[in-house]
Structure formats: structure tokens, C-alpha cells
Amino acid sequence: KVFALPAVADLRERVAGFFGTDVARDLLEVSHEGEALSLRALLAPRQHTRANTRGQFVFVNRRYVRDSLLVGAVTHAYRGFIESGRYPVAFLFVEIDPTEVDVNVHPAKLEIRFRNSSGVYSTIMTALRSELEKAWPRTEVPLDEGTLDERRARITQKIGDFFLKTE
């Protein structure tokens, strides 16, 4: 056995078993119901990033997959919220009409192909980005007020605030 875990009431508890209660407690929950697909995601805040995408888990129609399109949508949604070169911890659950997915790309069925890949990418990225923007609103920095030194000091302060926040 690789894992022997007790039954849990919800997904967040299962995540806590693998990643700890700090990560599970801080996850942002996202739900989206569309014509083409439905999405449920648990997104970690910016302080829980990784140097690679191994902290991203993607399930399509309840099957674990490794899909660069969906990982790319998650990464793109976080753009501007986390440091460049860092990747978020995220759990993505996509339900889509099985006729829209080709599962015969890889012998182990780990890789898939979508009939409308650009639509899937756009829908997921937009849904995730929208929720991230609600959770972490951006701070506007007025650039035209004060002297050049005052503007530089304000911008430096805002950048420092952004990277020091631990929501």
C-alpha cells in the first residue's frame, strides 16, 4: 500500500491528509457551471507555491490526468498573483461530455485531448482568474501624483506589500 487513509467528509479534508491542514484551510474554492463543462477547483493562496507543477492535480470526468492544457490554464490564471517561475498548488475537477474528450492519446490513459481545446482552456482560465481577482483584489498605485521620488517610494512600498502579504 502506498497510502492508507481514513474516509473523509469532503475534499478539503482529503487534501489536508496529503498537504497538511495549513494548505487545506487556506484553499479558495471555485465552482463554475457552463454549457460545455462544469468545474470545481481548490486553489492555494500565493504563499503556497512550488518550483514546478507537481502540486497541481487535474481530474477530468473523475479520472486523474496529466494535461498541459489544463495546467497551463491554471498557471495563466495565477499570472500576476504569484512570482514568475513559481507554480500554485491547485486541485482541478472538470466534468465534460465524454464525446468531447479523447482518452486514447496515452496507453495508461493519463494524457487526453479535447475536441475544443481553446474553449476548454478559455473557460477554465477565465473562471479561475475571476475568483482569484475577487479573493486578492489588486491595489492601484497612482503614478501621476507627487514628485518622482514620492512616486518611486509609493511603488516600492506597494511591491513590498504585495510580496509580504500572507493571507
Backbone bond lengths (Angstrom), bond angles and torsions (degrees), N, CA, C in turn:
res aa  C-N    CA-C-N  psi(-1)  N-CA   C-N-CA  omega(-1)  CA-C   N-CA-C  phi
1 K - - - 1.448 - - 1.523 109.72 -
2 V 1.294 114.95 137.57 1.460 120.11 175.45 1.515 109.25 -88.81
3 F 1.344 116.99 -44.49 1.454 122.11 179.16 1.520 109.11 -133.79
4 A 1.311 115.90 139.35 1.458 122.12 171.80 1.519 105.73 -127.44
5 L 1.322 116.16 95.33 1.453 121.47 -174.54 1.521 110.57 -115.21
6 P 1.317 116.29 143.33 1.466 118.80 178.66 1.530 111.14 -72.81
7 A 1.304 116.59 161.12 1.470 121.28 175.14 1.527 108.45 -63.46
8 V 1.334 115.64 146.73 1.461 120.71 179.57 1.523 109.76 -129.83
9 A 1.320 114.91 161.53 1.465 120.12 -177.34 1.518 112.87 -79.30
10 D 1.326 116.91 -32.51 1.464 118.05 -178.20 1.523 111.62 -149.06
11 L 1.287 114.06 172.50 1.463 122.47 -175.87 1.524 112.59 -61.76
12 R 1.309 117.05 -39.02 1.468 121.58 -179.15 1.536 110.58 -59.72
13 E 1.326 116.64 -39.36 1.468 120.07 177.40 1.527 111.21 -64.73
14 R 1.345 116.42 -37.88 1.459 120.03 179.16 1.529 109.73 -65.33
15 V 1.327 116.77 -42.14 1.465 121.30 177.66 1.525 109.73 -60.25
16 A 1.324 117.49 -40.77 1.472 121.44 179.21 1.526 111.10 -59.57
17 G 1.328 117.11 -34.98 1.457 120.79 179.03 1.522 113.27 -64.46
18 F 1.327 116.51 -29.41 1.465 120.93 -179.14 1.526 113.17 -98.03
19 F 1.322 116.89 -37.64 1.467 120.74 -171.07 1.518 114.25 -114.46
20 G 1.320 117.90 -4.74 1.452 121.17 179.37 1.524 112.08 96.37
21 T 1.312 114.53 158.94 1.459 119.89 -176.05 1.522 112.72 -70.64
22 D 1.339 118.38 -28.38 1.468 119.97 178.70 1.519 111.44 -61.19
23 V 1.318 117.02 -47.90 1.466 120.85 179.63 1.525 109.42 -66.14
24 A 1.320 117.61 -48.56 1.470 121.12 -176.54 1.528 111.77 -60.86
25 R 1.306 117.36 -40.21 1.463 121.86 -178.88 1.526 111.43 -65.05
26 D 1.322 117.10 -35.58 1.464 121.93 -174.21 1.523 114.64 -87.05
27 L 1.318 118.27 -4.05 1.463 120.63 -175.16 1.526 112.63 -64.26
28 L 1.308 114.60 137.05 1.461 122.53 175.10 1.523 107.39 -91.15
29 E 1.317 116.71 126.34 1.459 120.78 -178.47 1.523 110.12 -93.71
30 V 1.328 115.92 132.65 1.462 122.26 -179.23 1.525 108.54 -126.73
31 S 1.325 115.51 134.86 1.473 121.23 174.27 1.511 108.10 -132.12
32 H 1.320 115.19 140.40 1.468 120.75 177.72 1.520 108.01 -145.68
33 E 1.324 115.58 128.88 1.462 121.43 176.00 1.519 107.17 -116.30
34 G 1.318 117.36 116.59 1.455 121.20 179.27 1.513 110.63 -126.63
35 E 1.310 115.48 177.15 1.463 120.28 178.60 1.528 111.02 -66.08
36 A 1.325 115.93 -43.51 1.461 120.51 -173.91 1.523 113.41 -84.28
37 L 1.333 116.99 -31.13 1.459 119.49 -176.15 1.512 110.51 -158.79
38 S 1.329 115.19 162.41 1.460 120.83 170.09 1.526 106.95 -119.16
39 L 1.319 114.67 149.45 1.455 120.93 -172.94 1.514 109.84 -136.12
40 R 1.304 114.84 137.80 1.460 121.89 168.36 1.513 105.41 -132.45
41 A 1.314 115.29 133.62 1.460 119.11 -178.85 1.517 110.11 -141.54
42 L 1.304 115.20 149.85 1.452 123.20 170.48 1.521 105.49 -119.91
43 L 1.325 115.99 118.37 1.460 121.71 -174.52 1.517 110.29 -115.60
44 A 1.315 115.50 129.57 1.460 119.91 179.32 1.527 110.32 -80.58
45 P 1.329 116.64 147.85 1.459 119.62 176.67 1.520 111.42 -68.89
46 R 1.312 114.38 169.08 1.473 120.77 -171.09 1.524 114.83 -60.45
47 Q 1.335 119.37 -21.79 1.470 118.43 179.84 1.532 112.52 -77.38
48 H 1.325 117.20 -9.27 1.469 121.21 178.92 1.526 109.54 -107.37
49 T 1.310 117.08 66.08 1.462 120.30 178.69 1.518 109.89 -108.27
50 R 1.312 114.84 166.14 1.466 121.88 -179.51 1.524 109.63 -128.53
51 A 1.303 116.04 166.27 1.465 121.29 177.91 1.533 111.56 -82.47
52 N 1.341 116.55 -9.13 1.464 120.82 179.32 1.530 108.61 -145.06
53 T 1.318 116.20 -179.20 1.466 120.51 -176.22 1.530 113.40 -89.94
54 R 1.315 117.91 12.76 1.469 120.08 -178.11 1.532 113.10 -67.67
55 G 1.316 117.73 -11.59 1.462 121.03 176.50 1.513 112.72 -91.18
56 Q 1.329 116.84 9.28 1.460 120.91 179.31 1.521 109.01 -109.66
57 F 1.318 114.86 127.63 1.451 121.00 -177.33 1.521 108.73 -122.93
58 V 1.325 115.38 123.38 1.458 121.49 -173.58 1.527 109.45 -120.04
59 F 1.328 114.38 131.24 1.463 121.46 177.62 1.518 108.03 -125.98
60 V 1.319 116.68 129.63 1.465 121.73 175.74 1.520 106.94 -118.94
61 N 1.311 115.37 122.50 1.468 121.88 -176.17 1.523 111.39 50.75
62 R 1.326 114.64 44.60 1.474 125.30 176.60 1.517 114.39 69.27
63 R 1.321 117.55 13.35 1.463 121.82 178.15 1.528 108.52 -112.41
64 Y 1.350 115.76 130.56 1.457 120.06 176.54 1.516 108.92 -67.24
65 V 1.332 116.49 131.70 1.461 121.28 178.04 1.527 109.77 -135.82
66 R 1.308 114.60 159.48 1.471 121.48 170.39 1.523 105.27 -111.49
67 D 1.305 115.65 104.40 1.453 119.19 -174.71 1.521 109.49 -128.81
68 S 1.321 116.25 116.26 1.462 120.78 -177.76 1.524 112.15 -67.18
69 L 1.316 118.16 -29.10 1.458 121.22 178.31 1.529 110.25 -63.56
70 L 1.317 117.32 -47.73 1.464 121.26 -178.38 1.525 111.80 -71.48
71 V 1.324 117.06 -38.81 1.471 120.42 175.22 1.532 109.24 -62.66
72 G 1.319 116.39 -38.91 1.467 120.29 177.10 1.514 111.94 -64.12
73 A 1.330 117.99 -37.30 1.465 121.10 178.00 1.527 110.69 -65.03
74 V 1.328 116.96 -40.71 1.469 120.94 177.79 1.530 109.75 -64.62
75 T 1.319 116.12 -47.90 1.467 120.87 -179.15 1.523 110.91 -60.87
76 H 1.319 117.65 -43.43 1.459 121.67 179.90 1.530 111.07 -65.71
77 A 1.326 117.76 -37.86 1.464 121.22 178.82 1.524 111.12 -61.04
78 Y 1.320 117.47 -35.03 1.468 122.19 -178.95 1.533 112.97 -82.81
79 R 1.311 117.98 -7.91 1.465 120.57 -176.47 1.522 110.35 -55.83
80 G 1.325 115.98 127.78 1.457 121.73 -178.37 1.518 113.40 92.56
81 F 1.335 116.87 -13.07 1.456 120.58 178.71 1.525 112.23 -101.31
82 I 1.328 116.51 -23.88 1.461 120.65 178.48 1.520 108.77 -129.05
83 E 1.319 115.55 163.59 1.457 121.04 -179.59 1.526 111.08 -62.31
84 S 1.310 115.43 146.68 1.455 121.18 175.06 1.525 109.22 -62.01
85 G 1.315 117.09 139.11 1.464 120.68 -179.62 1.521 113.50 87.56
86 R 1.326 117.77 -1.75 1.457 122.71 176.54 1.525 108.36 -110.10
87 Y 1.324 116.46 153.42 1.458 121.48 -176.93 1.521 109.51 -128.84
88 P 1.325 116.49 139.52 1.468 119.62 -177.38 1.516 112.46 -76.92
89 V 1.319 115.01 157.03 1.451 120.93 168.24 1.527 104.90 -84.87
90 A 1.318 117.22 125.21 1.462 120.77 -176.56 1.522 110.43 -149.96
91 F 1.309 114.79 146.75 1.456 122.74 177.80 1.519 106.52 -124.33
92 L 1.316 116.42 118.00 1.461 122.22 -172.83 1.520 109.60 -119.56
93 F 1.331 115.97 129.42 1.461 122.20 179.85 1.525 108.20 -126.07
94 V 1.317 115.84 111.27 1.460 121.97 -176.25 1.527 108.63 -112.71
95 E 1.306 115.22 131.57 1.467 121.32 173.06 1.522 106.49 -115.23
96 I 1.333 115.86 124.22 1.456 121.63 -176.64 1.524 108.89 -144.47
97 D 1.298 116.22 153.90 1.465 120.83 177.99 1.533 108.30 -54.35
98 P 1.324 118.39 124.21 1.473 121.32 -177.98 1.529 113.91 -56.88
99 T 1.315 117.83 -25.98 1.468 119.30 178.30 1.527 111.78 -71.56
100 E 1.323 117.46 -12.26 1.462 122.31 179.34 1.531 112.26 -92.05
101 V 1.341 116.56 0.94 1.462 121.72 -176.06 1.522 109.70 -127.69
102 D 1.331 116.44 130.21 1.459 121.62 173.81 1.521 107.56 -99.05
103 V 1.316 116.90 111.68 1.465 121.31 -179.33 1.525 112.02 -94.87
104 N 1.301 118.16 0.43 1.463 121.78 -176.92 1.527 112.76 -96.44
105 V 1.314 116.53 35.36 1.457 121.74 -179.97 1.526 110.57 -88.69
106 H 1.318 117.32 -30.67 1.457 123.75 -173.67 1.522 108.49 -131.51
107 P 1.336 118.69 140.30 1.475 120.25 -178.65 1.526 113.62 -56.28
108 A 1.316 117.46 -36.29 1.469 120.41 -179.21 1.529 111.85 -87.41
109 K 1.337 116.33 2.39 1.467 122.96 179.04 1.526 112.35 63.62
110 L 1.339 117.16 25.12 1.461 120.96 178.35 1.524 112.49 -83.67
111 E 1.314 116.79 -27.01 1.460 120.64 179.59 1.516 108.42 -105.15
112 I 1.328 115.15 144.29 1.461 120.18 -178.40 1.523 109.32 -134.31
113 R 1.307 115.30 169.96 1.462 121.67 176.29 1.526 107.00 -138.08
114 F 1.333 115.93 135.71 1.466 120.95 178.77 1.514 109.94 -97.19
115 R 1.318 115.98 142.01 1.466 120.80 176.71 1.532 110.03 -62.18
116 N 1.337 117.27 -42.78 1.462 122.50 179.08 1.527 108.47 -115.52
117 S 1.309 116.48 70.18 1.465 120.67 -174.01 1.527 112.97 -61.89
118 S 1.323 118.07 -38.51 1.462 119.01 -179.17 1.527 111.27 -67.57
119 G 1.336 117.30 -36.34 1.457 120.70 177.55 1.522 112.14 -67.23
120 V 1.325 116.62 -41.40 1.463 121.68 178.16 1.522 109.60 -63.63
121 Y 1.329 116.67 -47.54 1.467 121.88 179.77 1.528 110.06 -57.98
122 S 1.313 116.17 -50.86 1.460 121.68 -176.81 1.524 112.01 -61.55
123 T 1.320 116.94 -45.47 1.463 120.97 -179.85 1.518 111.35 -60.79
124 I 1.325 117.03 -47.53 1.464 121.09 -177.36 1.516 110.95 -68.37
125 M 1.321 117.39 -47.73 1.455 120.38 -179.24 1.528 110.80 -60.02
126 T 1.314 117.76 -43.93 1.464 121.53 -178.55 1.529 111.23 -65.86
127 A 1.324 117.79 -43.35 1.469 121.21 179.76 1.528 110.99 -62.96
128 L 1.324 116.75 -44.51 1.465 120.50 -179.80 1.523 110.86 -67.44
129 R 1.314 116.65 -45.40 1.466 121.83 -178.38 1.530 110.88 -60.20
130 S 1.317 116.12 -42.29 1.463 121.30 -179.90 1.528 111.16 -59.22
131 E 1.317 116.75 -44.59 1.470 120.29 179.75 1.526 111.94 -70.56
132 L 1.320 117.53 -36.77 1.467 120.26 177.08 1.527 110.57 -63.69
133 E 1.323 117.14 -40.14 1.469 120.67 179.40 1.528 111.21 -66.54
134 K 1.331 117.54 -34.15 1.467 119.95 175.96 1.522 110.68 -68.74
135 A 1.331 116.42 -40.89 1.467 121.04 -177.45 1.523 112.18 -72.53
136 W 1.315 116.98 -36.57 1.463 121.72 -176.37 1.521 110.08 -128.58
137 P 1.329 117.48 74.12 1.469 118.50 -178.79 1.521 110.90 -59.78
138 R 1.297 113.96 145.16 1.460 119.36 -179.94 1.516 110.16 -79.54
139 T 1.300 115.92 148.69 1.453 121.93 177.76 1.517 108.61 -96.39
140 E 1.306 115.82 127.44 1.462 120.28 177.14 1.524 109.03 -81.97
141 V 1.309 116.14 136.13 1.460 122.10 177.54 1.527 107.56 -112.92
142 P 1.351 117.74 110.90 1.463 119.12 178.97 1.523 110.07 -67.57
143 L 1.319 116.44 119.59 1.461 120.44 -175.68 1.523 113.24 -93.27
144 D 1.312 117.89 -13.24 1.463 119.09 -172.85 1.521 113.62 -103.91
145 E 1.329 118.52 7.85 1.458 121.02 -178.95 1.519 110.74 -106.94
146 G 1.320 117.02 133.79 1.454 122.01 175.69 1.516 113.03 87.51
147 T 1.325 113.67 -179.99 1.460 120.03 179.74 1.519 109.76 -75.45
148 L 1.308 116.01 168.70 1.461 121.00 179.44 1.522 110.84 -58.06
149 D 1.331 117.60 -43.38 1.469 120.78 179.25 1.526 111.89 -64.33
150 E 1.342 117.38 -38.01 1.462 120.52 178.01 1.528 110.78 -66.26
151 R 1.322 116.96 -40.20 1.469 120.82 178.72 1.523 110.35 -65.44
152 R 1.328 116.80 -43.41 1.473 119.94 178.46 1.527 110.92 -61.02
153 A 1.324 116.68 -43.40 1.468 120.97 -179.94 1.531 110.44 -62.59
154 R 1.343 117.10 -41.35 1.464 121.23 179.25 1.523 111.04 -64.15
155 I 1.316 116.56 -44.49 1.468 120.70 179.86 1.520 110.40 -64.55
156 T 1.318 117.74 -44.75 1.470 121.79 178.57 1.526 110.26 -59.35
157 Q 1.340 116.97 -42.86 1.470 121.31 178.67 1.525 111.09 -62.44
158 K 1.332 117.43 -44.77 1.470 121.10 -178.72 1.524 111.05 -65.09
159 I 1.319 117.27 -39.35 1.469 120.38 177.79 1.523 109.70 -64.36
160 G 1.323 116.65 -44.50 1.463 120.39 177.21 1.510 111.91 -60.70
161 D 1.345 117.00 -43.00 1.467 121.22 178.06 1.527 110.79 -60.00
162 F 1.326 116.31 -42.22 1.463 120.92 -178.11 1.529 111.35 -60.24
163 F 1.333 117.33 -45.86 1.464 119.66 -175.82 1.525 113.24 -82.15
164 L 1.311 117.71 -14.27 1.464 120.13 179.90 1.521 112.50 -96.38
165 K 1.326 118.03 -10.95 1.467 120.41 179.95 1.518 109.67 -64.11
166 T 1.313 116.16 135.75 1.467 121.57 176.14 1.511 108.19 -129.90
167 E 1.322 115.50 69.16 1.469 121.26 -178.65 1.488 110.33 -69.73
